[in-house]
Amino acid sequence: MEKANIDWGNIGFGYIKTDKRYVSDYKNGSWDEGRLTEDNTVVISECAGVLQYAQTCFEGLKAYTTEDGHIVCFRPDLNADRMVDSCKRLEMPVFPKERFLEAVRMTVAANEAYVPPYGSGATLYIRPYMFGSSAVIGVKPAEEYQFRLFCTPVGPYFKGGVKPLTIRISDFDRAAPHGTGHIKAGLNYAMSLYAIVDAHEKGFDENMYLDAATRTKVEETGGANFIFVTKDGKVVTPKSGSILPSITRRSLMTVAKDYLGLEVEEREIYKDELKDMAECGLCGTAAVISPVGKINDHGTEICFPSGMTDMGPVTKKLYDTLTGIQMGRIEAPEGWICRIK
């Protein structure tokens, strides 16, 4: 198929309308059969549950053109599983896993012209989401819902190459114990907007959130998990019931252990340990790994030995190996790659 007329090497990380998107409605206790549509608008009641009480969740994943020319997605089954968890926590009807995967396949295939070519540095970002669509005035779950999935070509998350970030330890809390921090709810991201704008205004790239209960343990940023490398070469990541279980982070830990032969550990990481770490990164779908060069703790700077110029050596190996798997240059573990075409 002929590709869309897009300058693939110069697009940013933003929304570009594509030809088709998937829609399915939930009414009277069941989902309809779903459909592809060219209409990119959403029409709902002014009193819809999503507008009144933020009853919505979403996912994010990507499709790639591999080195041998196939179009693939990376571990979409885990996105489906995580959306099931989000729906259950928000009292929303579960969109079945197999239908989720089929919606991904259908929508990516229908927008083949917008899947960036191999080597362009761009990818196709896929956004499944669900929201309460029927009118709700009392505080209760909606009775009707809509599941939608669209995709858009995006460039690298960081234009001009990945440079180590400067982040701050935030005075704001991201999520409470027993709250919604472990699911991908829209409300989690809404509450982080003030903190990230404030961080940017003060010259920082991101926030490091600590646990709300004791404010002594590392949790995550507004949209990414942390991954650390200790000075003896161990890859560690925070363990907490109130952070999102990142698919990228889980994949990186497997890569570290099975591909690079490193020792890995998921455990509680205390703020006091940060000064003893060799490398730090933020991991997520958008950028895979964003290296962190230093952390500002209320005026005290914690500088990592990896510096402010490039990724640390272990972080770079993790990044290169995982992106190699995604792009088909390195053999993937069984089940990680879902071939679309």
C-alpha positions as CSV (number, residue, x, y, z in Angstrom):
1,M,0.0,0.0,0.0
2,E,1.2,3.5,-0.8
3,K,2.1,5.5,2.3
4,A,0.5,8.7,3.3
5,N,2.2,11.9,2.1
6,I,4.0,12.7,5.4
7,D,7.5,13.8,6.1
8,W,8.2,10.9,8.4
9,G,11.5,12.2,9.6
10,N,10.1,15.5,10.9
11,I,6.8,14.7,12.6
12,G,6.4,15.4,16.3
13,F,4.8,13.5,19.1
14,G,1.2,14.8,18.4
15,Y,-2.1,13.9,16.8
16,I,-2.5,13.4,13.1
17,K,-5.9,12.2,11.9
18,T,-5.9,8.9,10.2
19,D,-8.5,7.2,8.0
20,K,-10.2,4.8,10.3
21,R,-11.0,4.2,14.0
22,Y,-12.8,1.5,15.9
23,V,-16.0,2.1,18.0
24,S,-18.1,-0.3,20.1
25,D,-21.1,0.7,22.3
26,Y,-22.3,-0.9,25.5
27,K,-26.0,-0.7,26.1
28,N,-28.5,-2.9,27.9
29,G,-25.8,-5.0,29.5
30,S,-23.8,-6.0,26.4
31,W,-21.4,-4.7,23.8
32,D,-22.4,-4.4,20.2
33,E,-20.4,-6.0,17.4
34,G,-18.2,-2.9,16.9
35,R,-17.3,-1.2,13.7
36,L,-14.7,0.9,11.9
37,T,-15.6,4.4,11.1
38,E,-14.2,7.5,9.3
39,D,-15.9,9.8,11.9
40,N,-13.3,11.1,14.4
41,T,-15.9,13.0,16.5
42,V,-17.6,11.8,19.7
43,V,-21.2,12.8,20.5
44,I,-22.4,12.3,24.1
45,S,-24.8,13.7,26.6
46,E,-23.8,16.9,28.3
47,C,-24.4,14.9,31.5
48,A,-22.3,11.9,30.5
49,G,-20.5,10.0,33.2
50,V,-17.1,10.8,31.8
51,L,-17.9,14.5,31.9
52,Q,-19.4,14.6,35.4
53,Y,-17.3,12.1,37.3
54,A,-14.3,11.3,35.1
55,Q,-15.3,7.7,34.5
56,T,-12.7,6.9,31.8
57,C,-9.6,4.8,31.3
58,F,-7.2,4.3,28.4
59,E,-4.2,2.5,27.1
60,G,-1.2,3.3,24.9
61,L,0.8,1.0,22.6
62,K,2.6,1.2,19.3
63,A,2.8,-0.5,15.9
64,Y,6.1,-0.7,14.0
65,T,7.5,-1.5,10.6
66,T,10.1,-4.1,11.2
67,E,13.4,-4.5,9.4
68,D,11.9,-7.2,7.1
69,G,8.9,-5.1,6.2
70,H,6.2,-6.5,8.5
71,I,3.8,-4.4,10.6
72,V,3.8,-5.5,14.2
73,C,2.5,-4.5,17.6
74,F,4.5,-5.0,20.9
75,R,2.8,-7.1,23.6
76,P,-0.8,-5.8,23.1
77,D,-2.2,-8.7,25.2
78,L,-0.7,-7.0,28.3
79,N,-2.4,-3.7,27.4
80,A,-5.7,-5.7,27.1
81,D,-5.1,-7.2,30.5
82,R,-4.3,-3.9,32.1
83,M,-7.4,-2.3,30.6
84,V,-9.5,-5.1,32.2
85,D,-8.1,-4.2,35.6
86,S,-8.8,-0.5,35.0
87,C,-12.4,-1.2,34.0
88,K,-13.0,-3.3,37.0
89,R,-11.6,-0.7,39.4
90,L,-13.8,2.1,37.8
91,E,-17.0,0.0,37.8
92,M,-17.0,-0.1,34.0
93,P,-17.9,-3.1,31.8
94,V,-14.9,-5.1,30.7
95,F,-14.2,-5.0,27.0
96,P,-13.2,-8.6,26.2
97,K,-9.5,-9.2,25.7
98,E,-9.9,-11.0,22.3
99,R,-12.1,-8.2,21.1
100,F,-9.5,-5.6,22.2
101,L,-6.8,-7.4,20.3
102,E,-9.0,-7.7,17.2
103,A,-9.8,-4.0,17.4
104,V,-6.0,-3.3,17.4
105,R,-5.5,-5.5,14.4
106,M,-8.4,-4.1,12.5
107,T,-7.5,-0.4,13.1
108,V,-3.8,-0.8,12.4
109,A,-4.5,-2.7,9.2
110,A,-7.1,-0.1,8.1
111,N,-4.5,2.6,8.6
112,E,-1.6,0.8,6.9
113,A,-0.8,3.9,4.9
114,Y,0.0,5.8,8.2
115,V,2.4,3.2,9.6
116,P,5.8,4.9,9.3
117,P,8.5,3.1,7.3
118,Y,11.4,1.3,8.9
119,G,14.3,3.5,9.8
120,S,12.3,6.7,9.8
121,G,12.4,7.1,13.6
122,A,8.6,7.3,13.7
123,T,6.0,4.8,14.8
124,L,2.2,4.4,14.9
125,Y,0.8,5.2,18.3
126,I,-2.4,3.4,19.3
127,R,-4.8,4.8,21.8
128,P,-7.6,2.5,23.1
129,Y,-10.0,4.2,25.6
130,M,-13.4,3.8,27.2
131,F,-15.7,6.2,28.9
132,G,-19.2,6.5,30.5
133,S,-21.4,7.9,27.8
134,S,-24.9,8.0,29.3
135,A,-26.3,10.7,31.6
136,V,-25.4,10.5,35.3
137,I,-26.3,13.2,37.8
138,G,-26.1,11.3,41.0
139,V,-22.7,9.9,42.0
140,K,-22.9,6.4,40.5
141,P,-21.6,4.5,37.5
142,A,-23.0,5.2,34.0
143,E,-25.3,2.7,32.4
144,E,-23.9,3.0,28.8
145,Y,-20.2,3.1,27.6
146,Q,-18.2,3.5,24.5
147,F,-14.9,1.8,23.7
148,R,-12.9,3.5,21.0
149,L,-9.5,3.0,19.5
150,F,-7.6,5.3,17.2
151,C,-4.1,5.6,15.9
152,T,-1.8,8.4,14.9
153,P,1.8,8.5,13.5
154,V,4.2,10.0,15.9
155,G,7.9,11.0,15.7
156,P,10.5,10.4,18.5
157,Y,9.3,11.6,21.9
158,F,12.4,13.7,22.2
159,K,13.4,15.6,19.0
160,G,17.1,15.9,18.4
161,G,18.0,12.8,20.4
162,V,17.6,11.7,23.9
163,K,19.4,13.9,26.4
164,P,19.4,13.2,30.2
165,L,16.6,14.9,32.1
166,T,16.7,17.0,35.2
167,I,13.8,16.1,37.5
168,R,12.7,17.2,41.0
169,I,11.3,15.5,44.0
170,S,7.7,16.8,44.1
171,D,5.8,18.0,47.1
172,F,2.6,16.8,45.4
173,D,1.3,13.2,45.8
174,R,0.5,11.2,42.7
175,A,-1.6,8.4,44.3
176,A,-2.8,7.3,47.7
177,P,-2.4,3.8,49.1
178,H,-5.5,1.7,48.1
179,G,-6.4,4.4,45.5
180,T,-6.2,4.3,41.7
181,G,-2.5,4.6,41.1
182,H,-2.2,1.1,39.8
183,I,-4.6,1.5,36.9
184,K,-4.6,3.7,33.8
185,A,-7.4,6.0,34.8
186,G,-7.8,9.4,33.1
187,L,-8.2,11.1,36.5
188,N,-4.7,10.1,37.6
189,Y,-3.3,12.1,34.7
190,A,-5.6,15.1,35.2
191,M,-4.3,15.5,38.8
192,S,-0.7,15.4,37.6
193,L,-1.1,18.3,35.1
194,Y,-0.7,21.1,37.7
195,A,2.5,19.5,39.1
196,I,4.1,19.0,35.7
197,V,3.3,22.5,34.5
198,D,4.7,23.8,37.8
199,A,7.9,21.7,37.3
200,H,8.4,23.0,33.8
201,E,8.0,26.6,34.9
202,K,10.7,26.0,37.5
203,G,13.1,24.5,34.9
204,F,12.6,20.8,35.6
205,D,11.7,18.2,33.0
206,E,9.6,15.9,35.3
207,N,8.5,15.2,38.8
208,M,9.6,12.3,41.0
209,Y,6.6,11.3,43.2
210,L,7.2,9.6,46.6
211,D,4.8,7.3,48.4
212,A,2.0,9.3,49.9
213,A,2.0,7.4,53.2
214,T,5.6,8.0,54.4
215,R,7.2,10.2,51.6
216,T,10.4,8.2,51.9
217,K,10.1,5.8,49.0
218,V,10.3,6.3,45.2
219,E,7.2,5.7,43.2
220,E,7.0,7.1,39.6
221,T,6.6,10.2,37.5
222,G,3.3,11.4,36.2
223,G,3.5,9.1,33.2
224,A,6.4,6.7,33.5
225,N,8.0,4.2,35.8
226,F,11.5,4.5,37.2
227,I,14.4,2.1,36.5
228,F,17.7,2.3,38.3
229,V,21.2,0.7,37.9
230,T,23.2,0.3,41.0
231,K,26.9,0.9,41.2
232,D,27.5,-2.9,41.2
233,G,25.4,-3.3,37.9
234,K,22.1,-4.6,39.3
235,V,18.9,-3.3,37.6
236,V,16.3,-2.4,40.1
237,T,12.8,-0.9,39.9
238,P,10.4,0.4,42.6
239,K,7.8,-2.0,44.0
240,S,4.6,-0.5,45.2
241,G,0.8,-1.1,45.0
242,S,0.1,2.4,43.9
243,I,2.2,2.7,40.7
244,L,1.1,1.7,37.2
245,P,2.5,-1.7,36.2
246,S,4.4,-0.5,33.1
247,I,4.6,-2.9,30.2
248,T,7.8,-1.3,29.0
249,R,9.3,-1.6,32.5
250,R,8.4,-5.3,32.8
251,S,9.9,-5.9,29.3
252,L,13.1,-4.1,30.2
253,M,13.6,-6.2,33.3
254,T,13.2,-9.4,31.2
255,V,15.7,-8.0,28.7
256,A,18.2,-7.1,31.5
257,K,18.0,-10.7,32.9
258,D,17.6,-12.9,29.9
259,Y,19.4,-10.9,27.2
260,L,22.1,-9.0,29.1
261,G,22.7,-11.5,31.9
262,L,22.2,-8.8,34.6
263,E,20.8,-9.3,38.1
264,V,17.4,-7.7,38.5
265,E,15.2,-6.8,41.4
266,E,11.8,-5.2,42.0
267,R,11.8,-3.8,45.6
268,E,11.0,-0.8,47.6
269,I,13.6,1.9,46.8
270,Y,14.1,4.6,49.4
271,K,14.8,8.3,48.6
272,D,18.0,8.0,50.7
273,E,19.4,5.4,48.2
274,L,19.3,7.7,45.2
275,K,22.8,9.1,45.9
276,D,24.2,5.6,45.6
277,M,22.7,4.8,42.2
278,A,24.8,4.8,39.0
279,E,22.1,5.3,36.5
280,C,18.4,6.3,36.4
281,G,15.8,6.3,33.7
282,L,12.1,6.8,33.1
283,C,10.5,4.0,31.1
284,G,7.3,4.0,29.1
285,T,5.7,3.4,25.7
286,A,6.4,6.9,24.3
287,A,10.2,7.0,24.7
288,V,11.1,3.5,25.9
289,I,13.8,4.9,28.3
290,S,14.5,8.5,29.0
291,P,17.8,8.9,31.0
292,V,17.8,11.1,34.1
293,G,21.0,13.0,34.7
294,K,20.2,14.6,38.1
295,I,17.5,14.9,40.7
296,N,16.8,18.0,42.6
297,D,15.7,17.4,46.2
298,H,14.5,20.8,47.4
299,G,17.8,22.5,46.4
300,T,20.1,19.6,46.9
301,E,21.3,18.0,43.6
302,I,21.8,14.3,43.3
303,C,23.9,13.8,40.2
304,F,24.3,10.4,38.6
305,P,27.7,9.2,37.4
306,S,26.3,8.6,33.9
307,G,26.2,12.4,33.6
308,M,24.1,14.9,31.6
309,T,25.4,14.2,28.1
310,D,24.4,10.6,27.1
311,M,22.6,7.6,28.4
312,G,24.4,5.5,30.9
313,P,26.1,2.3,29.5
314,V,23.6,-0.1,31.0
315,T,20.6,2.1,30.1
316,K,21.9,2.3,26.6
317,K,22.2,-1.5,26.3
318,L,18.6,-1.9,27.6
319,Y,17.3,0.7,25.2
320,D,19.1,-0.8,22.2
321,T,18.1,-4.3,22.9
322,L,14.4,-3.6,23.5
323,T,14.1,-1.4,20.5
324,G,15.9,-4.1,18.5
325,I,13.3,-6.6,19.5
326,Q,10.5,-4.2,18.6
327,M,11.9,-3.5,15.2
328,G,12.7,-7.1,14.4
329,R,16.5,-6.8,14.5
330,I,16.7,-9.1,17.6
331,E,14.7,-12.2,18.1
332,A,11.8,-11.6,20.5
333,P,10.7,-13.8,23.4
334,E,7.7,-16.0,22.4
335,G,4.4,-14.0,22.4
336,W,6.0,-10.5,22.5
337,I,5.4,-9.6,18.9
338,C,1.9,-9.5,17.3
339,R,2.1,-9.5,13.5
340,I,-0.5,-7.4,11.8
341,K,0.7,-7.7,8.2
